[in-house]
Amino acid sequence: MDISKKLLIVTFSIFALFTVLLITASHSILLESFSDLEEQDTEKNTGKIEQAIAWEIMSIDRTARDWAFWDDTYDFVNTLNPQYIESNLDGNTLYSLDLNLMLFVNKSGALVYPMSVDLINETVVPVPAGIMEGIDSGVLIAHNDTDYIHGVVLLDNGPMLVVCRPILTGPGESPHAGTLIFGKYLDNSYRMFLENRTKTSLELYTLNQEMPPDFQEAFNKIALGEKSPFIILGNERVAGYFALRNTTGEPVAIVRADYPRELYEQGEKTLYYIYIFLLISGIATGAATKFSIDRLLVSRLITIDNFLKKVKRDKDTSKKLEMEGEDEIHRLSKGINDMLFSIRLAEQELRASEYEKKFILDSLEEIVVLRDPEFNVRWANQAALKNRDLLMIENQIAGGHPTLKDGVCFGPPARLFW
């Protein structure tokens, strides 16, 4: 495997590892951040729904105070004045107030005038037994001039928001004459009203109902005093929960608001785009790095390698390697050129030395013959060439086989000067 392929493998392996590390870090950090944002957004939106119910209680309480802190109501609960009923408590009163229940209780705790309707079917209905139990037990009765009783009461027909105010001639004026009780069912129509107002899917379960596992888990957390639970329902929905409390502050029902996981899905899309960007940028950077390395290093090393092969093949040390730049490769090329120049000088000196030796040997009167390991004559001086007949005789005596060299027959001579 050549160096170019090795560098290609190393380069893309490094960038692949770097890209995997970035993707892993991005997935762990960014997706966790989006999860936190999703939880915060769910808690915020769930808090708005809880606040909407709180505003509903405040709205009912505002109406209750207007009726309870009124001289006519104060007189009515004591005298049961028919004119008050005729003027204020006709058949449309509860419908105009959007209430299911209006009860007048005197100071002794006796119900003196009840009004109870079904807002959906627009019919008069009996006062719920649970409300009557609350009156009889004193839970829904104002015991002093400043009592403010509010909360959710669990009834057979569903949970009801209840507000109780002492009946006074005016705010802070004593003594109170009884209790005015207002009630509104948290029924499907009110749930749909909240869903349309908050653009949220709502579901409610009470203590006297069998709760699904997620409701039960959230209810247990709230009962332990933990913050509003946040539960992921699946890949597409997430839910926030809050409790509805009775007049003593204890949780008696739980509401779930679930939302599409748009924020989390947007986070996943963002991560998907980041993954694609990292992948493309990694490939592009790796390719650019590979191209740069090939151009600045590998191609020049290949040029040096081809040059040395050519010098070896042609046995020509006079060639010169041309390499641009002022880097290590350029200095290497200069070193190669200097080495070739030194070899060329050494060759020239060797040739001169051989020529000098041959000249001296040619000037001798003795016969000088140079042979290879196979006894083939490689060179003979002038004295040997002049006595070729002697060489033939000596060759025959030595039992050699003559060899023709430059028109002269040579063989292994005997008693010759080597």
C-alpha positions in Angstrom: 0.0 0.0 0.0 1.5 3.3 -1.0 1.7 6.4 1.2 -1.2 8.1 -0.6 -3.7 5.4 0.4 -2.3 5.2 3.9 -2.8 9.0 4.3 -6.3 8.7 2.9 -7.2 6.0 5.4 -5.6 7.9 8.3 -7.2 11.3 7.3 -10.7 10.0 6.9 -10.4 7.8 10.0 -9.5 10.9 12.1 -12.3 13.0 10.6 -14.8 10.1 11.1 -13.8 9.8 14.7 -14.0 13.6 15.2 -17.4 13.7 13.5 -18.7 10.8 15.7 -17.5 12.6 18.8 -19.2 15.8 17.8 -22.4 14.1 17.0 -22.4 12.2 20.3 -21.7 15.4 22.2 -24.3 17.4 20.3 -26.9 14.6 20.9 -26.2 14.5 24.6 -25.9 18.3 25.2 -28.4 19.8 22.8 -31.1 17.1 23.1 -30.9 17.4 26.9 -31.3 21.1 26.6 -34.3 20.7 24.4 -35.8 18.3 26.9 -35.3 20.9 29.7 -36.9 23.6 27.5 -39.8 21.2 26.8 -40.3 20.6 30.5 -40.1 24.3 31.3 -42.6 25.1 28.5 -45.0 22.4 29.7 -44.8 23.7 33.2 -45.5 27.2 32.0 -48.5 26.3 29.9 -49.9 24.0 32.6 -49.5 26.8 35.1 -51.6 29.0 32.8 -54.4 26.5 32.9 -54.2 26.3 36.6 -54.2 30.0 36.8 -57.3 30.1 34.5 -59.2 27.9 37.1 -57.9 30.2 39.9 -59.3 33.2 37.9 -62.6 31.4 37.6 -62.7 31.0 41.4 -61.8 34.7 41.8 -64.6 35.6 39.3 -67.1 33.5 41.3 -65.8 35.1 44.5 -66.2 38.6 43.1 -69.8 37.8 42.3 -70.3 36.2 45.7 -69.0 39.3 47.5 -71.3 41.6 45.4 -74.3 39.5 46.6 -73.1 38.7 50.1 -72.0 42.3 51.0 -75.4 43.8 50.3 -78.1 45.1 52.6 -81.0 43.5 50.7 -79.3 40.1 51.0 -78.6 40.7 54.7 -82.3 41.5 55.2 -83.5 38.6 53.0 -81.6 35.9 54.9 -83.2 37.2 58.1 -86.7 37.9 56.9 -87.1 35.9 53.7 -88.6 38.9 52.0 -90.6 37.8 48.9 -89.8 41.0 47.2 -86.1 40.1 47.2 -86.9 36.8 45.5 -89.2 38.4 43.0 -86.6 41.1 42.1 -83.4 39.2 42.2 -83.9 35.4 42.2 -85.9 34.7 39.1 -85.4 31.7 36.9 -82.7 33.3 34.8 -80.4 34.4 37.7 -78.1 31.4 37.7 -78.0 31.2 33.9 -76.9 34.9 33.7 -74.3 34.3 36.4 -73.2 31.0 34.8 -73.5 29.2 38.1 -75.0 25.9 39.0 -75.7 26.7 42.6 -76.7 29.6 44.9 -77.6 28.9 48.5 -78.6 31.2 51.3 -77.8 29.9 54.8 -78.7 31.7 57.9 -76.5 32.2 60.9 -77.8 29.1 62.6 -76.6 27.0 59.7 -80.1 26.4 58.2 -80.6 26.5 54.5 -83.3 29.2 54.0 -83.3 29.5 50.2 -81.7 27.1 47.6 -81.2 27.5 43.9 -79.8 24.7 41.8 -79.9 24.2 38.1 -78.4 22.1 35.3 -76.8 24.7 32.9 -76.6 22.3 30.0 -80.1 20.9 30.1 -81.5 24.2 31.6 -83.5 22.4 34.3 -83.9 22.9 38.0 -82.2 20.1 40.0 -82.0 19.2 43.7 -79.2 20.6 45.8 -76.4 18.0 45.7 -76.2 15.8 48.7 -72.5 16.5 49.1 -73.2 20.2 49.5 -75.9 19.6 52.1 -73.4 17.4 54.0 -70.9 20.2 53.9 -73.5 22.7 55.3 -74.6 20.3 58.0 -70.9 19.6 59.0 -70.1 23.3 59.0 -67.4 22.9 56.4 -69.2 25.3 54.0 -70.4 27.7 56.7 -68.8 31.1 57.4 -68.1 31.2 61.2 -67.0 34.8 61.4 -67.1 38.0 59.4 -63.8 37.4 57.6 -64.2 33.8 56.6 -63.4 33.1 52.9 -64.1 29.5 52.0 -63.3 28.2 48.5 -62.2 25.0 46.8 -63.4 21.9 45.0 -66.2 19.7 46.4 -66.5 16.1 45.1 -70.1 15.4 44.2 -71.9 12.5 42.5 -72.2 14.5 39.3 -68.6 15.6 39.3 -66.3 18.1 41.0 -67.7 21.6 41.8 -66.0 24.9 42.4 -67.5 26.3 45.6 -67.1 29.8 47.1 -68.6 30.7 50.4 -68.8 34.3 51.8 -70.3 35.6 55.0 -73.5 37.7 54.5 -72.8 41.3 55.7 -74.3 44.7 55.2 -70.9 45.7 53.8 -67.2 44.7 53.7 -65.9 44.3 57.2 -69.2 45.3 58.9 -70.3 43.0 61.7 -72.1 40.9 62.6 -72.7 38.4 59.7 -76.1 37.1 59.1 -75.3 33.8 57.5 -73.4 32.4 54.5 -73.9 32.7 50.8 -72.7 29.7 48.8 -72.0 29.8 45.0 -71.1 26.7 43.0 -70.1 25.8 39.4 -69.5 22.3 38.1 -66.2 21.5 36.4 -68.1 19.5 33.8 -67.3 18.7 30.2 -68.6 22.0 28.9 -66.3 23.9 31.2 -63.4 21.6 30.2 -64.1 22.2 26.6 -64.2 26.0 27.3 -60.7 25.7 28.9 -59.4 23.6 26.0 -60.6 26.2 23.4 -59.2 29.0 25.5 -55.8 27.4 26.1 -55.5 25.3 23.0 -54.8 22.2 25.1 -56.2 18.8 25.7 -57.4 18.4 29.3 -58.4 15.4 31.3 -59.6 15.3 35.0 -59.7 12.5 37.6 -60.9 12.7 41.2 -60.1 10.6 44.2 -63.3 8.6 44.0 -62.3 7.5 40.5 -59.8 4.8 39.4 -56.9 6.8 38.0 -54.6 5.7 35.1 -51.0 5.0 36.1 -49.6 8.4 35.0 -52.4 10.2 37.0 -51.7 8.2 40.0 -48.0 8.8 39.8 -48.5 12.5 39.4 -51.1 12.6 42.2 -48.7 10.9 44.6 -46.0 13.4 43.9 -48.3 16.3 44.5 -49.5 14.8 47.7 -45.9 14.6 48.9 -45.5 18.3 48.2 -43.3 17.9 45.1 -43.5 20.4 42.2 -45.9 20.0 39.3 -45.1 16.7 37.6 -43.8 16.5 34.1 -44.4 13.1 32.3 -43.6 12.1 28.7 -46.5 10.1 27.3 -44.7 8.9 24.2 -42.9 10.2 21.1 -45.6 12.6 20.3 -47.2 13.9 23.5 -46.0 15.3 26.8 -48.1 16.1 29.9 -48.2 18.5 32.9 -50.3 17.9 35.9 -51.8 20.0 38.7 -54.1 19.3 41.6 -57.5 20.7 42.5 -57.8 21.2 46.3 -60.9 21.1 48.6 -61.9 23.8 51.1 -59.3 22.6 53.6 -56.4 22.6 51.0 -56.1 18.9 50.5 -55.8 17.6 46.9 -59.0 15.8 45.8 -58.6 15.8 42.0 -55.9 16.1 39.4 -55.9 17.6 36.0 -53.7 16.6 33.1 -52.8 19.0 30.3 -51.0 17.2 27.4 -49.3 18.9 24.5 -47.7 17.8 21.2 -43.9 17.6 21.5 -43.3 20.3 19.0 -40.3 21.8 20.8 -38.6 18.4 21.2 -39.4 17.5 17.6 -37.9 20.8 16.5 -34.8 20.0 18.6 -34.5 16.6 16.9 -34.8 18.3 13.5 -32.1 20.7 14.4 -29.9 17.9 15.5 -30.6 16.1 12.3 -29.5 19.1 10.3 -26.4 19.4 12.5 -25.6 15.8 11.8 -25.9 16.3 8.1 -23.7 19.5 8.3 -21.1 17.7 10.4 -21.1 14.7 8.0 -20.8 16.9 4.9 -18.2 19.2 6.4 -16.2 16.2 7.7 -16.2 14.7 4.2 -15.3 18.0 2.6 -12.6 18.8 5.1 -11.2 15.3 4.8 -11.2 15.5 1.0 -9.6 19.0 1.1 -7.0 17.8 3.6 -6.2 14.7 1.4 -6.0 16.9 -1.7 -3.6 19.3 0.1 -1.4 16.5 1.4 -1.3 15.0 -2.0 -0.4 18.3 -3.6 2.2 19.4 -1.0 3.7 16.1 0.0 2.6 12.9 -1.7 2.9 14.1 -5.3 6.4 15.5 -4.6 7.5 12.3 -2.9 6.2 10.4 -6.0 8.2 12.7 -8.2 11.3 12.0 -6.2 10.6 8.3 -6.3 10.1 8.3 -10.1 13.3 10.4 -10.6 15.3 7.9 -8.6 13.9 5.0 -10.6 14.8 6.7 -13.8 18.4 7.3 -12.6 18.7 3.7 -11.6 17.2 2.5 -14.9 19.3 4.8 -17.1 22.4 4.6 -14.9 22.8 8.3 -15.5 23.9 10.3 -12.5 24.1 13.5 -14.5 20.3 14.0 -14.2 19.1 16.7 -11.8 16.0 16.7 -9.7 14.0 20.0 -9.9 11.7 20.6 -6.9 10.0 24.0 -6.1 9.6 25.4 -2.6 11.7 26.1 0.4 10.6 23.3 2.7 12.0 19.9 3.8 11.1 18.3 0.5 13.0 20.9 -1.4 16.0 20.4 0.9 15.8 16.7 0.3 15.9 17.2 -3.5 19.0 19.4 -3.1 20.5 16.6 -1.0 19.7 14.0 -3.7 21.3 16.3 -6.4 24.4 16.8 -4.3 24.6 13.0 -3.7 24.3 12.3 -7.5 26.9 14.9 -8.1 29.3 13.3 -5.6 28.6 9.9 -7.2 29.3 11.3 -10.7 32.6 12.8 -9.4 33.5 9.4 -7.8 32.7 7.6 -11.1 34.9 10.1 -13.1 37.7 9.6 -10.6 37.3 5.8 -10.8 37.4 5.9 -14.6 40.5 8.1 -14.5 42.1 5.7 -12.0 41.3 2.7 -14.2 42.6 4.5 -17.3 45.8 5.3 -15.5 46.2 1.7 -14.4 45.5 0.3 -17.9 48.0 2.8 -19.3 50.7 1.6 -17.0 49.9 -2.1 -17.7 50.0 -1.4 -21.4 53.4 0.0 -21.1 54.8 -3.1 -19.5 56.7 -5.8 -21.5 55.2 -8.6 -19.4 52.0 -10.2 -20.5 49.0 -9.1 -18.3 45.7 -10.7 -18.6 42.5 -10.1 -16.5 40.0 -12.8 -16.2 36.6 -13.2 -14.5 35.7 -16.1 -12.1 34.8 -18.3 -15.2 38.3 -17.7 -16.5 37.0 -15.6 -19.5 39.5 -12.9 -20.4 38.2 -9.5 -19.7 41.3 -7.5 -20.6 44.8 -8.0 -21.9 47.6 -5.5 -22.3 49.5 -4.7 -25.5 52.3 -7.3 -24.7 49.6 -10.0 -24.4 48.0 -9.0 -27.7 51.4 -9.1 -29.5 52.0 -12.7 -28.2 48.7 -14.2 -29.0 50.4 -17.3 -30.4 52.0 -17.9 -27.1 48.6 -17.4 -25.5 47.1 -20.1 -27.7 49.9 -22.6 -26.8 49.6 -21.8 -23.1 45.9 -22.2 -23.5 46.2 -25.6 -25.0 48.6 -26.7 -22.3 46.2 -25.5 -19.6 43.4 -27.4 -21.4 41.3 -24.3 -21.6 38.9 -23.3 -24.3 39.9 -20.3 -26.2 37.6 -17.3 -26.2 37.5 -14.7 -29.0 37.7 -11.2 -27.7 38.2 -8.1 -29.9 39.6 -10.3 -32.7 42.0 -12.1 -30.3 41.6 -15.6 -29.1 42.0 -15.9 -25.4 42.0 -18.8 -23.1 43.3 -19.7 -19.7 47.1 -19.4 -20.0 49.7 -20.9 -17.9 52.6 -19.0 -16.2 51.2 -15.7 -17.1 51.6 -12.5 -15.1 48.4 -11.6 -13.4 
